[in-house]
């Protein structure tokens, strides 16, 4: 193996890989914050009301089962009723592990997220009492998201 | 009369959905794109047995919720074989326990197909039992056991039921056109099976049948597991003489930050013996052994290393047992074992770099080292 990898072609390949990685690492440092599994950063989540932070915990555990959290966080869904349909569809995916109760918790976070998305993404999230970013006005907490009538 | 009452029942279930759908239809467009470079440093020119160099995979999916009971999905993919329709189906959901899916579907089989989109799995390529064209010595092996995604025309009944809030049972049964192959063929023909040149229609007037059963259990907040079983059966030749049967079992474990996926697949494929079996095969022909077995497994673990870095390791393998065509370089028992380690680096939320190294251990060919470097975006 050592002999094979010391050929000029192999050495060139490894040098290329290393250069790519260094360039991309630099790009990553220059770009925005990201949390585990493509989710929100700890700094962003720390600014959430406790109820929403708990709901985010369910969201991050359940929704990273089959895909990166970037999927739902990047989705252009701006209406909670649309999210309700979407989460219900995901909940019915085989092996989703998302119970109806989990689905409601996920909607609590998504409601807050669509209401405060720009503030969260601008890394100037609304402050929570006792947090270090108290200079930013705190928005109204998300309304509890109950089941739709007739469902 | 009985039939009419059933139709009336279905229509009555659909009517509220139709009324809601008239008011607002929810649409969502999502997609992903992966550019990957595969280098095989141990062989100067690997093109003879692999698609090395750059490959691109692109997916665009439109999901439309007409109502809480009816939705449609259309997904277009671009890969090595050009544009393909990965999904084009309508879901009619009567209850969580009963969903009817009709159209061009991904029949439920195993765990990996649920996350076959390159943005949804950590490696640049797929586990060996599901590989679709990225494996080394692909032509000699005629790809994998069940290349993913498996797309076919048909209908699927499926459902999910929760026992309390910790145990979920999933089930599915389907009838689809099935894989295609030639009269008297040696194996499934994956090009025929997905190519539009032969029309996207059944080749033998008989559906293939299959199903899946899976149980998921949550163990507190930080652990859960899914155990599943899948099976599929059909004939692939126009005369309906050559059968194939695929079985599989899959296990998913989440333990805190660690995700572990493991699967085992096995396919039994009958082959044509031709007019003179003594000249057609590499080994002496046994009339009772007019089939070969292809089986394989993978175990993959992944864990985040901080916010922007994820690591994964995979060990997989595949074996073929049975007679081979006279011209085949494979033996009556041939095997591959592969070890993969890699990282994903998240440049930002929807953009990640995938780097992995693979060590290939072949029973019939020189061992190889392969390196993948890819970038994948989802939106």
Interface residues (C-beta under 8 A of the other chain):
Chain A: X1 X4 X5 X7 X9 X10 X13 X14 X17 X20 X21 X24 X25 X27 X28 X31 X32 X33 X34 X35 X36 X37 X38 X39 X41 X42 X57 X61 X65 X66 X67 X68 X69 X70 X71 X73 X74 X75 X76 X77 X79 X81 X82 X85 X86 X88 X89 X91 X92 X93 X94 X95 X96 X97 X99 X100 X101 X102 X150 X151
Chain B: X16 X24 X26 X28 X29 X30 X39 X41 X42 X44 X63 X65 X68 X71 X91 X93 X96 X99 X108 X111 X114 X115 X117 X119 X120 X158 X160 X162 X165 X166 X168 X170 X172 X212 X214 X216 X218 X221 X222 X224 X226 X228 X252 X254 X257 X304 X306 X307 X308 X310 X345 X346 X347 X348 X349 X350 X352 X353 X355 X369 X371 X373 X375 X378 X379
